[in-house]
Amino acid sequence: MHSSAQSKPDSWAIGTKSFPAAKCLSRHHQAYLVRRDMILDQAAVVLGSRDHAEQWFNKPARGLDYQPPCSVVNDEHGCQRIREYLGRIEHGIY
């Protein structure tokens, strides 16, 4: 018989990344966190640091129709738009 009072982990991991535990994360929210982390990793390389990437992620971006990347990353199409935009930034074409 399983106990309903099992201990909850303090964090959970996706790949090599760890996120704070939550009682309930929807698949949509989990997918958002994965996409967000991938974009922030790429942005950190392009922009030079994780701090710059996190600031950029929350500000309106010209190449994303002046929407902040955090509002575009909601689905795979938006994630692809951001990756392409970061590629243009990296090559000086934005």
C-alpha positions as a Python dict, from the first residue, in 0.01 Angstrom:
ca = {
    (1, 'M'): (0, 0, 0),
    (2, 'H'): (132, 345, -94),
    (3, 'S'): (139, 626, 154),
    (4, 'S'): (-28, 949, 49),
    (5, 'A'): (216, 1140, 270),
    (6, 'Q'): (520, 1086, 49),
    (7, 'S'): (782, 1358, 64),
    (8, 'K'): (798, 1602, -226),
    (9, 'P'): (1132, 1684, -390),
    (10, 'D'): (1279, 2032, -345),
    (11, 'S'): (1345, 2058, -719),
    (12, 'W'): (1293, 1872, -1044),
    (13, 'A'): (1515, 1856, -1347),
    (14, 'I'): (1475, 1869, -1722),
    (15, 'G'): (1791, 1759, -1892),
    (16, 'T'): (2071, 1925, -1700),
    (17, 'K'): (1856, 2210, -1568),
    (18, 'S'): (1687, 2210, -1229),
    (19, 'F'): (1372, 2401, -1139),
    (20, 'P'): (1208, 2464, -801),
    (21, 'A'): (947, 2206, -715),
    (22, 'A'): (583, 2299, -738),
    (23, 'K'): (275, 2108, -634),
    (24, 'C'): (136, 2115, -983),
    (25, 'L'): (296, 2223, -1309),
    (26, 'S'): (94, 2176, -1624),
    (27, 'R'): (258, 2028, -1932),
    (28, 'H'): (216, 2370, -2093),
    (29, 'H'): (409, 2537, -1810),
    (30, 'Q'): (678, 2269, -1814),
    (31, 'A'): (720, 2315, -2191),
    (32, 'Y'): (740, 2693, -2144),
    (33, 'L'): (1021, 2650, -1888),
    (34, 'V'): (1216, 2426, -2124),
    (35, 'R'): (1177, 2666, -2418),
    (36, 'R'): (1261, 2964, -2197),
    (37, 'D'): (1577, 2799, -2071),
    (38, 'M'): (1692, 2704, -2423),
    (39, 'I'): (1635, 3061, -2545),
    (40, 'L'): (1816, 3212, -2245),
    (41, 'D'): (2113, 2980, -2304),
    (42, 'Q'): (2136, 3088, -2670),
    (43, 'A'): (2084, 3455, -2579),
    (44, 'A'): (2361, 3437, -2316),
    (45, 'V'): (2605, 3320, -2584),
    (46, 'V'): (2492, 3586, -2833),
    (47, 'L'): (2467, 3873, -2583),
    (48, 'G'): (2768, 3783, -2370),
    (49, 'S'): (2615, 3691, -2034),
    (50, 'R'): (2316, 3534, -1865),
    (51, 'D'): (2236, 3867, -1698),
    (52, 'H'): (2217, 4044, -2036),
    (53, 'A'): (2009, 3757, -2173),
    (54, 'E'): (1757, 3778, -1888),
    (55, 'Q'): (1724, 4155, -1929),
    (56, 'W'): (1680, 4118, -2306),
    (57, 'F'): (1422, 3840, -2258),
    (58, 'N'): (1184, 4079, -2081),
    (59, 'K'): (1217, 4388, -2304),
    (60, 'P'): (1040, 4464, -2634),
    (61, 'A'): (1250, 4346, -2929),
    (62, 'R'): (1248, 4520, -3266),
    (63, 'G'): (1287, 4192, -3457),
    (64, 'L'): (988, 4040, -3277),
    (65, 'D'): (744, 4319, -3370),
    (66, 'Y'): (837, 4500, -3047),
    (67, 'Q'): (712, 4214, -2833),
    (68, 'P'): (935, 4091, -2550),
    (69, 'P'): (1076, 3743, -2611),
    (70, 'C'): (909, 3626, -2288),
    (71, 'S'): (570, 3674, -2454),
    (72, 'V'): (671, 3515, -2785),
    (73, 'V'): (824, 3194, -2644),
    (74, 'N'): (481, 3048, -2561),
    (75, 'D'): (486, 2791, -2843),
    (76, 'E'): (733, 2624, -3078),
    (77, 'H'): (662, 2873, -3359),
    (78, 'G'): (744, 3164, -3129),
    (79, 'C'): (1055, 2988, -3004),
    (80, 'Q'): (1172, 2945, -3364),
    (81, 'R'): (1112, 3317, -3432),
    (82, 'I'): (1330, 3404, -3131),
    (83, 'R'): (1608, 3164, -3236),
    (84, 'E'): (1610, 3317, -3585),
    (85, 'Y'): (1617, 3667, -3438),
    (86, 'L'): (1910, 3575, -3212),
    (87, 'G'): (2089, 3439, -3519),
    (88, 'R'): (2039, 3772, -3694),
    (89, 'I'): (2168, 3959, -3388),
    (90, 'E'): (2471, 3731, -3376),
    (91, 'H'): (2550, 3810, -3741),
    (92, 'G'): (2472, 4182, -3709),
    (93, 'I'): (2156, 4165, -3922),
    (94, 'Y'): (1869, 4295, -3716),
}
